[in-house]
Amino acid sequence: MLGYIFTGITKNIGWTNNIATISLYANKVNEMSSLVKKAKSSVGGLKTNLETLQSRILSIDNTICNTDDELKLVQASVTLRCKKS
């Protein structure tokens, strides 16, 4: 759809040299909305998982397991993996 809009705008303005370039990227622009939706969904899922994890961690008895130390280990591991990527 944006390809048609861009083409119409370029013809009306007189930028006929740019029609090919705009048409070339029209499909990529049209795909952006689905990519944004997927990213938004992933962030929502991550938030839900983190909330679940938080509630489970808060229910752990700290006299049995020191959750602060365990969380620091997980954080260090995730940080290391992100640096390797």
SEDREN-100750 format. One record per atom (N, C-alpha, C, O, CB): residue number from 0; residue in three letters; x, y, z. Coordinates in Angstrom, 1 decimal. Glycine has a CB too. Layout:
[NUM; 'ALA'; [X; Y; Z]]
...
# end
This chain:
[0; 'MET'; [0.8; -1.2; 0.0]]
[0; 'MET'; [0.0; 0.0; 0.0]]
[0; 'MET'; [0.9; 1.3; 0.0]]
[0; 'MET'; [0.6; 2.2; -0.8]]
[0; 'MET'; [-0.9; 0.0; 1.2]]
[1; 'LEU'; [1.9; 1.3; 0.8]]
[1; 'LEU'; [2.8; 2.5; 0.9]]
[1; 'LEU'; [3.5; 2.7; -0.5]]
[1; 'LEU'; [3.8; 3.8; -0.8]]
[1; 'LEU'; [3.8; 2.3; 2.0]]
[2; 'GLY'; [3.7; 1.6; -1.2]]
[2; 'GLY'; [4.4; 1.7; -2.5]]
[2; 'GLY'; [3.5; 2.6; -3.4]]
[2; 'GLY'; [4.0; 3.4; -4.2]]
[2; 'GLY'; [4.6; 0.3; -3.1]]
[3; 'TYR'; [2.2; 2.4; -3.4]]
[3; 'TYR'; [1.3; 3.1; -4.2]]
[3; 'TYR'; [1.2; 4.6; -3.7]]
[3; 'TYR'; [1.2; 5.5; -4.5]]
[3; 'TYR'; [-0.1; 2.5; -4.2]]
[4; 'ILE'; [1.2; 4.8; -2.4]]
[4; 'ILE'; [1.2; 6.1; -1.9]]
[4; 'ILE'; [2.5; 6.9; -2.3]]
[4; 'ILE'; [2.4; 8.0; -2.8]]
[4; 'ILE'; [1.0; 6.1; -0.3]]
[5; 'PHE'; [3.6; 6.2; -2.1]]
[5; 'PHE'; [4.9; 6.9; -2.4]]
[5; 'PHE'; [5.0; 7.2; -3.9]]
[5; 'PHE'; [5.4; 8.3; -4.3]]
[5; 'PHE'; [6.1; 6.0; -2.0]]
[6; 'THR'; [4.5; 6.2; -4.7]]
[6; 'THR'; [4.6; 6.5; -6.2]]
[6; 'THR'; [3.7; 7.6; -6.6]]
[6; 'THR'; [4.1; 8.5; -7.4]]
[6; 'THR'; [4.2; 5.2; -6.9]]
[7; 'GLY'; [2.5; 7.7; -6.0]]
[7; 'GLY'; [1.6; 8.8; -6.3]]
[7; 'GLY'; [2.2; 10.1; -5.9]]
[7; 'GLY'; [2.0; 11.1; -6.6]]
[7; 'GLY'; [0.3; 8.6; -5.6]]
[8; 'ILE'; [2.8; 10.2; -4.7]]
[8; 'ILE'; [3.4; 11.4; -4.2]]
[8; 'ILE'; [4.5; 11.8; -5.1]]
[8; 'ILE'; [4.6; 13.0; -5.5]]
[8; 'ILE'; [3.9; 11.2; -2.8]]
[9; 'THR'; [5.4; 10.9; -5.5]]
[9; 'THR'; [6.5; 11.3; -6.3]]
[9; 'THR'; [6.0; 11.8; -7.7]]
[9; 'THR'; [6.7; 12.7; -8.3]]
[9; 'THR'; [7.5; 10.1; -6.5]]
[10; 'LYS'; [5.0; 11.2; -8.2]]
[10; 'LYS'; [4.5; 11.6; -9.6]]
[10; 'LYS'; [3.9; 13.0; -9.5]]
[10; 'LYS'; [4.1; 13.9; -10.3]]
[10; 'LYS'; [3.5; 10.7; -10.1]]
[11; 'ASN'; [3.2; 13.3; -8.4]]
[11; 'ASN'; [2.5; 14.6; -8.2]]
[11; 'ASN'; [3.6; 15.7; -8.0]]
[11; 'ASN'; [3.4; 16.8; -8.5]]
[11; 'ASN'; [1.6; 14.5; -7.0]]
[12; 'ILE'; [4.6; 15.3; -7.3]]
[12; 'ILE'; [5.7; 16.3; -7.0]]
[12; 'ILE'; [6.6; 16.5; -8.2]]
[12; 'ILE'; [7.3; 17.5; -8.3]]
[12; 'ILE'; [6.4; 16.0; -5.7]]
[13; 'GLY'; [6.8; 15.4; -8.9]]
[13; 'GLY'; [7.6; 15.5; -10.1]]
[13; 'GLY'; [9.0; 14.8; -9.8]]
[13; 'GLY'; [9.9; 15.1; -10.5]]
[13; 'GLY'; [7.8; 16.9; -10.5]]
[14; 'TRP'; [9.1; 14.0; -8.8]]
[14; 'TRP'; [10.3; 13.3; -8.5]]
[14; 'TRP'; [10.4; 11.9; -9.2]]
[14; 'TRP'; [10.5; 10.9; -8.5]]
[14; 'TRP'; [10.5; 13.2; -7.0]]
[15; 'THR'; [10.3; 11.9; -10.5]]
[15; 'THR'; [10.2; 10.6; -11.2]]
[15; 'THR'; [11.4; 9.8; -11.1]]
[15; 'THR'; [11.4; 8.6; -11.2]]
[15; 'THR'; [9.9; 10.9; -12.6]]
[16; 'ASN'; [12.6; 10.5; -10.8]]
[16; 'ASN'; [13.8; 9.7; -10.6]]
[16; 'ASN'; [13.8; 8.8; -9.4]]
[16; 'ASN'; [14.5; 7.8; -9.3]]
[16; 'ASN'; [15.0; 10.7; -10.6]]
[17; 'ASN'; [13.0; 9.2; -8.4]]
[17; 'ASN'; [13.0; 8.5; -7.1]]
[17; 'ASN'; [12.0; 7.4; -7.1]]
[17; 'ASN'; [11.9; 6.6; -6.1]]
[17; 'ASN'; [12.8; 9.4; -6.0]]
[18; 'ILE'; [11.2; 7.2; -8.1]]
[18; 'ILE'; [10.1; 6.2; -8.1]]
[18; 'ILE'; [10.7; 4.8; -7.9]]
[18; 'ILE'; [10.2; 4.0; -7.1]]
[18; 'ILE'; [9.3; 6.3; -9.4]]
[19; 'ALA'; [11.7; 4.5; -8.7]]
[19; 'ALA'; [12.4; 3.2; -8.6]]
[19; 'ALA'; [12.9; 2.9; -7.2]]
[19; 'ALA'; [12.8; 1.8; -6.7]]
[19; 'ALA'; [13.5; 3.1; -9.7]]
[20; 'THR'; [13.6; 3.9; -6.6]]
[20; 'THR'; [14.1; 3.7; -5.3]]
[20; 'THR'; [13.0; 3.5; -4.3]]
[20; 'THR'; [13.2; 2.6; -3.4]]
[20; 'THR'; [15.0; 5.0; -4.9]]
[21; 'ILE'; [12.0; 4.3; -4.3]]
[21; 'ILE'; [10.9; 4.2; -3.4]]
[21; 'ILE'; [10.2; 2.8; -3.6]]
[21; 'ILE'; [9.9; 2.2; -2.6]]
[21; 'ILE'; [9.9; 5.3; -3.5]]
[22; 'SER'; [10.0; 2.4; -4.8]]
[22; 'SER'; [9.4; 1.1; -5.1]]
[22; 'SER'; [10.2; 0.0; -4.5]]
[22; 'SER'; [9.7; -1.0; -4.1]]
[22; 'SER'; [9.1; 0.9; -6.6]]
[23; 'LEU'; [11.5; 0.2; -4.6]]
[23; 'LEU'; [12.5; -0.9; -4.2]]
[23; 'LEU'; [12.3; -1.1; -2.7]]
[23; 'LEU'; [12.4; -2.2; -2.2]]
[23; 'LEU'; [13.9; -0.5; -4.5]]
[24; 'TYR'; [12.1; -0.1; -1.9]]
[24; 'TYR'; [12.0; -0.2; -0.5]]
[24; 'TYR'; [10.6; -0.2; 0.1]]
[24; 'TYR'; [10.3; -0.4; 1.3]]
[24; 'TYR'; [12.7; 1.0; 0.2]]
[25; 'ALA'; [9.6; -0.2; -0.8]]
[25; 'ALA'; [8.2; -0.2; -0.4]]
[25; 'ALA'; [7.8; -1.4; 0.4]]
[25; 'ALA'; [7.1; -1.4; 1.4]]
[25; 'ALA'; [7.2; 0.0; -1.6]]
[26; 'ASN'; [8.3; -2.6; -0.1]]
[26; 'ASN'; [8.0; -3.9; 0.6]]
[26; 'ASN'; [8.6; -3.9; 2.0]]
[26; 'ASN'; [8.0; -4.4; 2.9]]
[26; 'ASN'; [8.5; -5.1; -0.2]]
[27; 'LYS'; [9.8; -3.4; 2.1]]
[27; 'LYS'; [10.4; -3.3; 3.5]]
[27; 'LYS'; [9.7; -2.4; 4.4]]
[27; 'LYS'; [9.5; -2.7; 5.6]]
[27; 'LYS'; [11.9; -2.9; 3.3]]
[28; 'VAL'; [9.2; -1.3; 3.9]]
[28; 'VAL'; [8.4; -0.4; 4.7]]
[28; 'VAL'; [7.1; -1.0; 5.1]]
[28; 'VAL'; [6.7; -0.9; 6.3]]
[28; 'VAL'; [8.2; 1.0; 4.0]]
[29; 'ASN'; [6.5; -1.7; 4.2]]
[29; 'ASN'; [5.2; -2.4; 4.5]]
[29; 'ASN'; [5.4; -3.5; 5.5]]
[29; 'ASN'; [4.4; -3.7; 6.3]]
[29; 'ASN'; [4.6; -2.9; 3.2]]
[30; 'GLU'; [6.6; -4.1; 5.6]]
[30; 'GLU'; [6.8; -5.1; 6.6]]
[30; 'GLU'; [7.1; -4.6; 8.0]]
[30; 'GLU'; [7.0; -5.3; 9.0]]
[30; 'GLU'; [8.0; -6.0; 6.2]]
[31; 'MET'; [7.4; -3.3; 8.1]]
[31; 'MET'; [7.7; -2.7; 9.4]]
[31; 'MET'; [6.6; -2.9; 10.5]]
[31; 'MET'; [6.9; -3.2; 11.6]]
[31; 'MET'; [8.1; -1.3; 9.2]]
[32; 'SER'; [5.4; -2.7; 10.1]]
[32; 'SER'; [4.3; -2.8; 11.1]]
[32; 'SER'; [4.3; -4.2; 11.7]]
[32; 'SER'; [4.0; -4.3; 12.9]]
[32; 'SER'; [3.0; -2.5; 10.5]]
[33; 'SER'; [4.4; -5.2; 10.9]]
[33; 'SER'; [4.4; -6.6; 11.5]]
[33; 'SER'; [5.6; -6.8; 12.4]]
[33; 'SER'; [5.5; -7.5; 13.4]]
[33; 'SER'; [4.3; -7.7; 10.4]]
[34; 'LEU'; [6.8; -6.3; 12.0]]
[34; 'LEU'; [8.0; -6.4; 12.8]]
[34; 'LEU'; [7.8; -5.7; 14.2]]
[34; 'LEU'; [8.2; -6.2; 15.2]]
[34; 'LEU'; [9.2; -5.9; 12.1]]
[35; 'VAL'; [7.2; -4.5; 14.1]]
[35; 'VAL'; [6.9; -3.8; 15.4]]
[35; 'VAL'; [5.9; -4.6; 16.2]]
[35; 'VAL'; [6.1; -4.6; 17.5]]
[35; 'VAL'; [6.4; -2.4; 15.0]]
[36; 'LYS'; [4.9; -5.1; 15.6]]
[36; 'LYS'; [3.9; -5.9; 16.4]]
[36; 'LYS'; [4.6; -7.1; 17.1]]
[36; 'LYS'; [4.3; -7.4; 18.2]]
[36; 'LYS'; [2.8; -6.4; 15.5]]
[37; 'LYS'; [5.5; -7.8; 16.3]]
[37; 'LYS'; [6.2; -9.0; 16.9]]
[37; 'LYS'; [7.1; -8.5; 18.1]]
[37; 'LYS'; [7.2; -9.2; 19.1]]
[37; 'LYS'; [7.0; -9.7; 15.8]]
[38; 'ALA'; [7.8; -7.4; 17.9]]
[38; 'ALA'; [8.7; -6.9; 19.0]]
[38; 'ALA'; [7.9; -6.6; 20.2]]
[38; 'ALA'; [8.2; -6.9; 21.3]]
[38; 'ALA'; [9.5; -5.7; 18.5]]
[39; 'LYS'; [6.7; -5.9; 20.0]]
[39; 'LYS'; [5.9; -5.5; 21.1]]
[39; 'LYS'; [5.3; -6.7; 21.8]]
[39; 'LYS'; [5.3; -6.8; 23.1]]
[39; 'LYS'; [4.7; -4.7; 20.6]]
[40; 'SER'; [5.0; -7.8; 21.1]]
[40; 'SER'; [4.5; -9.0; 21.7]]
[40; 'SER'; [5.6; -9.7; 22.5]]
[40; 'SER'; [5.3; -10.2; 23.6]]
[40; 'SER'; [3.9; -9.9; 20.6]]
[41; 'SER'; [6.8; -9.7; 21.9]]
[41; 'SER'; [7.9; -10.3; 22.7]]
[41; 'SER'; [8.2; -9.6; 24.0]]
[41; 'SER'; [8.5; -10.2; 25.0]]
[41; 'SER'; [9.1; -10.3; 21.8]]
[42; 'VAL'; [8.1; -8.3; 23.9]]
[42; 'VAL'; [8.4; -7.5; 25.1]]
[42; 'VAL'; [7.3; -7.8; 26.2]]
[42; 'VAL'; [7.6; -7.9; 27.4]]
[42; 'VAL'; [8.5; -6.0; 24.8]]
[43; 'GLY'; [6.1; -7.9; 25.7]]
[43; 'GLY'; [4.9; -8.2; 26.6]]
[43; 'GLY'; [5.1; -9.5; 27.2]]
[43; 'GLY'; [4.9; -9.7; 28.4]]
[43; 'GLY'; [3.6; -8.1; 25.9]]
[44; 'GLY'; [5.5; -10.5; 26.4]]
[44; 'GLY'; [5.8; -11.8; 27.0]]
[44; 'GLY'; [6.9; -11.9; 28.0]]
[44; 'GLY'; [6.8; -12.6; 29.0]]
[44; 'GLY'; [6.1; -12.8; 25.8]]
[45; 'LEU'; [8.0; -11.1; 27.7]]
[45; 'LEU'; [9.1; -11.1; 28.6]]
[45; 'LEU'; [8.7; -10.4; 29.9]]
[45; 'LEU'; [9.1; -10.9; 31.0]]
[45; 'LEU'; [10.2; -10.3; 28.0]]
[46; 'LYS'; [7.9; -9.4; 29.8]]
[46; 'LYS'; [7.4; -8.7; 31.1]]
[46; 'LYS'; [6.6; -9.7; 31.9]]
[46; 'LYS'; [6.8; -9.7; 33.1]]
[46; 'LYS'; [6.5; -7.5; 30.7]]
[47; 'THR'; [5.7; -10.5; 31.3]]
[47; 'THR'; [4.9; -11.4; 32.0]]
[47; 'THR'; [5.8; -12.5; 32.7]]
[47; 'THR'; [5.6; -12.8; 33.8]]
[47; 'THR'; [3.9; -12.1; 31.1]]
[48; 'ASN'; [6.8; -13.0; 31.9]]
[48; 'ASN'; [7.7; -14.0; 32.5]]
[48; 'ASN'; [8.5; -13.4; 33.6]]
[48; 'ASN'; [8.7; -14.1; 34.6]]
[48; 'ASN'; [8.6; -14.5; 31.4]]
[49; 'LEU'; [8.9; -12.2; 33.5]]
[49; 'LEU'; [9.7; -11.6; 34.6]]
[49; 'LEU'; [8.8; -11.4; 35.9]]
[49; 'LEU'; [9.3; -11.6; 37.0]]
[49; 'LEU'; [10.3; -10.2; 34.2]]
[50; 'GLU'; [7.6; -11.0; 35.7]]
[50; 'GLU'; [6.7; -10.8; 36.8]]
[50; 'GLU'; [6.4; -12.2; 37.5]]
[50; 'GLU'; [6.4; -12.2; 38.7]]
[50; 'GLU'; [5.3; -10.2; 36.3]]
[51; 'THR'; [6.3; -13.2; 36.7]]
[51; 'THR'; [6.1; -14.6; 37.3]]
[51; 'THR'; [7.3; -15.0; 38.1]]
[51; 'THR'; [7.2; -15.5; 39.2]]
[51; 'THR'; [5.8; -15.6; 36.2]]
[52; 'LEU'; [8.5; -14.8; 37.5]]
[52; 'LEU'; [9.8; -15.1; 38.1]]
[52; 'LEU'; [9.9; -14.3; 39.4]]
[52; 'LEU'; [10.3; -14.9; 40.5]]
[52; 'LEU'; [11.0; -14.8; 37.2]]
[53; 'GLN'; [9.6; -13.0; 39.4]]
[53; 'GLN'; [9.7; -12.2; 40.6]]
[53; 'GLN'; [8.8; -12.7; 41.7]]
[53; 'GLN'; [9.2; -12.8; 42.8]]
[53; 'GLN'; [9.3; -10.7; 40.2]]
[54; 'SER'; [7.6; -13.1; 41.4]]
[54; 'SER'; [6.7; -13.6; 42.4]]
[54; 'SER'; [7.2; -14.9; 43.0]]
[54; 'SER'; [7.0; -15.1; 44.2]]
[54; 'SER'; [5.2; -13.7; 41.9]]
[55; 'ARG'; [7.7; -15.7; 42.2]]
[55; 'ARG'; [8.3; -17.0; 42.7]]
[55; 'ARG'; [9.5; -16.8; 43.5]]
[55; 'ARG'; [9.7; -17.5; 44.5]]
[55; 'ARG'; [8.6; -17.9; 41.5]]
[56; 'ILE'; [10.3; -15.9; 43.1]]
[56; 'ILE'; [11.5; -15.6; 43.9]]
[56; 'ILE'; [11.2; -15.0; 45.3]]
[56; 'ILE'; [11.8; -15.3; 46.3]]
[56; 'ILE'; [12.5; -14.6; 43.2]]
[57; 'LEU'; [10.2; -14.1; 45.3]]
[57; 'LEU'; [9.8; -13.5; 46.5]]
[57; 'LEU'; [9.2; -14.5; 47.5]]
[57; 'LEU'; [9.2; -14.3; 48.7]]
[57; 'LEU'; [8.8; -12.4; 46.3]]
[58; 'SER'; [8.7; -15.6; 47.0]]
[58; 'SER'; [8.1; -16.6; 47.9]]
[58; 'SER'; [9.2; -17.6; 48.4]]
[58; 'SER'; [8.8; -18.5; 49.3]]
[58; 'SER'; [7.0; -17.4; 47.1]]
[59; 'ILE'; [10.4; -17.5; 48.0]]
[59; 'ILE'; [11.5; -18.4; 48.5]]
[59; 'ILE'; [11.9; -17.9; 49.8]]
[59; 'ILE'; [12.2; -16.7; 50.1]]
[59; 'ILE'; [12.7; -18.4; 47.5]]
[60; 'ASP'; [12.1; -18.8; 50.8]]
[60; 'ASP'; [12.6; -18.5; 52.1]]
[60; 'ASP'; [14.1; -18.2; 52.0]]
[60; 'ASP'; [14.9; -19.1; 51.7]]
[60; 'ASP'; [12.3; -19.7; 53.1]]
[61; 'ASN'; [14.5; -17.0; 52.3]]
[61; 'ASN'; [15.9; -16.6; 52.3]]
[61; 'ASN'; [16.8; -17.3; 53.2]]
[61; 'ASN'; [18.0; -17.3; 53.1]]
[61; 'ASN'; [16.0; -15.1; 52.5]]
[62; 'THR'; [16.2; -18.0; 54.3]]
[62; 'THR'; [17.1; -18.7; 55.2]]
[62; 'THR'; [17.5; -20.0; 54.5]]
[62; 'THR'; [18.5; -20.6; 54.9]]
[62; 'THR'; [16.3; -19.0; 56.5]]
[63; 'ILE'; [16.8; -20.5; 53.5]]
[63; 'ILE'; [17.1; -21.7; 52.8]]
[63; 'ILE'; [18.1; -21.4; 51.6]]
[63; 'ILE'; [19.0; -22.1; 51.4]]
[63; 'ILE'; [15.9; -22.5; 52.3]]
[64; 'CYS'; [17.7; -20.4; 50.9]]
[64; 'CYS'; [18.5; -20.0; 49.7]]
[64; 'CYS'; [18.6; -18.5; 49.6]]
[64; 'CYS'; [17.6; -17.8; 49.7]]
[64; 'CYS'; [17.8; -20.6; 48.4]]
[65; 'ASN'; [19.8; -18.0; 49.5]]
[65; 'ASN'; [20.0; -16.6; 49.4]]
[65; 'ASN'; [19.7; -16.1; 47.9]]
[65; 'ASN'; [20.6; -16.3; 47.1]]
[65; 'ASN'; [21.4; -16.2; 49.8]]
[66; 'THR'; [18.5; -15.6; 47.7]]
[66; 'THR'; [18.1; -15.3; 46.3]]
[66; 'THR'; [18.9; -14.1; 45.8]]
[66; 'THR'; [19.1; -14.1; 44.5]]
[66; 'THR'; [16.6; -14.9; 46.3]]
[67; 'ASP'; [19.4; -13.2; 46.6]]
[67; 'ASP'; [20.2; -12.1; 46.1]]
[67; 'ASP'; [21.5; -12.6; 45.4]]
[67; 'ASP'; [21.8; -12.2; 44.3]]
[67; 'ASP'; [20.6; -11.2; 47.2]]
[68; 'ASP'; [22.1; -13.6; 46.0]]
[68; 'ASP'; [23.3; -14.2; 45.4]]
[68; 'ASP'; [23.0; -14.9; 44.1]]
[68; 'ASP'; [23.7; -14.8; 43.1]]
[68; 'ASP'; [24.0; -15.2; 46.4]]
[69; 'GLU'; [21.9; -15.7; 44.1]]
[69; 'GLU'; [21.5; -16.4; 42.9]]
[69; 'GLU'; [21.2; -15.4; 41.7]]
[69; 'GLU'; [21.5; -15.7; 40.6]]
[69; 'GLU'; [20.3; -17.3; 43.2]]
[70; 'LEU'; [20.5; -14.4; 42.1]]
[70; 'LEU'; [20.1; -13.4; 41.0]]
[70; 'LEU'; [21.4; -12.7; 40.5]]
[70; 'LEU'; [21.4; -12.4; 39.3]]
[70; 'LEU'; [19.2; -12.3; 41.6]]
[71; 'LYS'; [22.3; -12.4; 41.3]]
[71; 'LYS'; [23.6; -11.8; 40.8]]
[71; 'LYS'; [24.3; -12.8; 39.9]]
[71; 'LYS'; [24.9; -12.3; 38.9]]
[71; 'LYS'; [24.5; -11.5; 42.0]]
[72; 'LEU'; [24.3; -14.1; 40.2]]
[72; 'LEU'; [24.9; -15.1; 39.3]]
[72; 'LEU'; [24.2; -15.1; 37.9]]
[72; 'LEU'; [24.8; -15.2; 36.9]]
[72; 'LEU'; [24.9; -16.5; 39.9]]
[73; 'VAL'; [22.9; -15.1; 37.9]]
[73; 'VAL'; [22.1; -15.1; 36.7]]
[73; 'VAL'; [22.4; -13.8; 35.9]]
[73; 'VAL'; [22.6; -13.9; 34.7]]
[73; 'VAL'; [20.6; -15.2; 37.0]]
[74; 'GLN'; [22.4; -12.7; 36.6]]
[74; 'GLN'; [22.6; -11.4; 35.9]]
[74; 'GLN'; [24.0; -11.4; 35.3]]
[74; 'GLN'; [24.2; -11.0; 34.1]]
[74; 'GLN'; [22.5; -10.3; 36.9]]
[75; 'ALA'; [25.0; -11.9; 36.0]]
[75; 'ALA'; [26.4; -12.0; 35.4]]
[75; 'ALA'; [26.4; -12.9; 34.2]]
[75; 'ALA'; [27.1; -12.6; 33.2]]
[75; 'ALA'; [27.4; -12.5; 36.5]]
[76; 'SER'; [25.7; -14.0; 34.3]]
[76; 'SER'; [25.7; -14.9; 33.1]]
[76; 'SER'; [25.0; -14.3; 31.9]]
[76; 'SER'; [25.5; -14.4; 30.8]]
[76; 'SER'; [24.9; -16.2; 33.5]]
[77; 'VAL'; [23.9; -13.6; 32.1]]
[77; 'VAL'; [23.2; -12.9; 31.0]]
[77; 'VAL'; [24.1; -11.8; 30.4]]
[77; 'VAL'; [24.1; -11.7; 29.2]]
[77; 'VAL'; [21.9; -12.4; 31.5]]
[78; 'THR'; [24.7; -11.1; 31.3]]
[78; 'THR'; [25.6; -10.0; 30.8]]
[78; 'THR'; [26.7; -10.6; 30.0]]
[78; 'THR'; [27.1; -10.0; 28.9]]
[78; 'THR'; [26.2; -9.2; 32.0]]
[79; 'LEU'; [27.3; -11.6; 30.4]]
[79; 'LEU'; [28.4; -12.3; 29.7]]
[79; 'LEU'; [27.9; -12.8; 28.3]]
[79; 'LEU'; [28.6; -12.6; 27.3]]
[79; 'LEU'; [29.0; -13.5; 30.5]]
[80; 'ARG'; [26.8; -13.4; 28.2]]
[80; 'ARG'; [26.2; -13.9; 27.0]]
[80; 'ARG'; [25.9; -12.7; 26.0]]
[80; 'ARG'; [26.2; -12.8; 24.8]]
[80; 'ARG'; [24.9; -14.7; 27.2]]
[81; 'CYS'; [25.4; -11.6; 26.5]]
[81; 'CYS'; [25.1; -10.4; 25.7]]
[81; 'CYS'; [26.4; -9.9; 25.1]]
[81; 'CYS'; [26.4; -9.4; 24.0]]
[81; 'CYS'; [24.4; -9.3; 26.5]]
[82; 'LYS'; [27.5; -9.9; 25.9]]
[82; 'LYS'; [28.8; -9.3; 25.4]]
[82; 'LYS'; [29.3; -10.2; 24.3]]
[82; 'LYS'; [30.0; -9.7; 23.4]]
[82; 'LYS'; [29.8; -9.2; 26.6]]
[83; 'LYS'; [29.1; -11.5; 24.4]]
[83; 'LYS'; [29.6; -12.5; 23.4]]
[83; 'LYS'; [28.9; -12.3; 22.1]]
[83; 'LYS'; [29.4; -12.6; 21.0]]
[83; 'LYS'; [29.5; -13.9; 23.9]]
[84; 'SER'; [27.6; -11.9; 22.2]]
[84; 'SER'; [26.8; -11.8; 21.0]]
[84; 'SER'; [27.2; -10.7; 20.1]]
[84; 'SER'; [26.6; -10.5; 19.0]]
[84; 'SER'; [25.3; -11.7; 21.3]]
# end
